[in-house]
Amino acid sequence: MGKGKNMSAEDLEKFEFLGDVPVTIVAELDRRTISFRELLDLRPGSVIALTRPAGENIDVYVGGVLIGYGELLVVESSLAVRLADLRDKAEDSADTAHPHLRSMEPQAKAEAA
């Protein structure tokens, strides 16, 4: 079976039974680590500066795996994401996993040892 872009109608039919299975999509703008003191100082109206440059694509995850990148849009007064680039395949799930999942892996390996 080929990549998603090159799947034949016959290949797609094999997955039709999964059509109603819900999957969670996460569109992540950015991450920032702050000190506990900074956290305690947060109030309504506080501004949290992010590191990602304005206009840069955001990360899009499905099931905790990075699948591509998207552009933030406003559609009918709601935020939306236009997919700009889809990854052909996940090279190494540890490198493409959502950062929350990556941070748990070393601990799980240490506990197994």
C-alpha positions in Angstrom: 0.0 0.0 0.0 1.4 3.4 -0.9 1.4 6.8 0.9 -1.9 8.4 1.7 -1.7 10.6 -1.4 -1.3 7.6 -3.7 -3.8 5.2 -2.2 -6.1 3.5 -4.7 -9.8 3.4 -4.2 -9.4 -0.3 -3.3 -6.9 0.6 -0.6 -9.2 3.2 0.9 -12.1 0.7 1.0 -10.1 -1.5 3.3 -10.2 1.3 5.9 -13.9 2.2 5.5 -14.9 0.4 8.7 -12.7 3.0 10.6 -14.6 5.9 9.1 -16.6 6.7 12.3 -13.8 6.2 14.7 -13.1 9.6 16.4 -9.6 10.9 16.4 -8.3 14.0 18.2 -6.6 16.7 16.2 -4.4 19.1 18.1 -3.3 22.4 16.5 -0.5 23.7 18.7 0.5 27.4 18.5 3.6 27.2 20.7 5.0 26.1 24.0 6.8 28.0 26.7 8.3 27.1 30.0 7.8 29.6 32.8 8.9 29.6 36.4 6.5 28.8 39.2 6.8 32.4 40.4 5.8 33.7 36.9 2.8 31.3 37.0 1.7 32.7 40.4 2.0 36.2 39.0 -0.4 35.5 36.1 -3.6 37.6 36.2 -6.4 38.3 33.7 -4.9 40.5 31.1 -1.4 39.0 31.5 0.5 38.6 28.3 2.5 35.4 27.7 5.2 36.0 25.1 5.7 33.0 22.8 8.8 32.0 20.9 7.3 31.1 17.5 7.5 34.0 15.0 4.2 35.6 13.9 3.1 34.1 10.6 5.0 30.8 11.1 3.0 27.6 10.6 1.8 25.8 13.6 2.2 22.1 14.4 -0.8 19.7 13.8 -0.9 16.4 15.7 -3.3 13.4 15.3 -3.3 10.9 18.1 -0.2 12.5 19.5 1.8 12.2 16.3 2.9 15.2 14.2 1.2 14.9 10.9 1.9 18.3 9.4 1.9 22.1 9.7 -0.9 24.6 9.3 -1.7 28.3 8.9 -4.0 30.0 11.4 -7.1 31.6 9.8 -10.3 33.2 10.9 -13.4 31.7 9.3 -16.8 33.1 10.2 -15.4 34.7 13.4 -13.8 31.4 14.6 -10.2 30.3 14.4 -9.4 27.6 11.9 -6.2 25.9 10.5 -5.4 25.5 6.8 -3.1 22.5 6.4 -0.1 23.8 4.6 2.1 20.7 4.6 1.4 17.1 5.5 4.3 14.8 6.4 4.6 11.8 4.0 5.2 9.5 6.9 6.4 9.5 10.5 10.1 8.7 10.5 10.6 8.0 14.2 7.6 8.2 16.4 9.7 9.6 19.3 10.8 12.5 17.1 7.2 13.2 15.8 5.3 12.5 19.0 3.6 15.4 20.8 6.0 16.9 23.4 3.9 15.6 26.3 4.3 12.1 25.0 8.1 12.5 24.4 8.6 13.8 28.0 7.1 10.6 29.4 9.2 8.1 27.3 12.5 8.4 29.3 10.6 7.9 32.6 8.9 4.8 31.2 12.2 3.4 30.0 13.8 4.1 33.4 11.0 2.4 35.3 11.2 -0.7 33.0 15.0 -1.0 33.7 
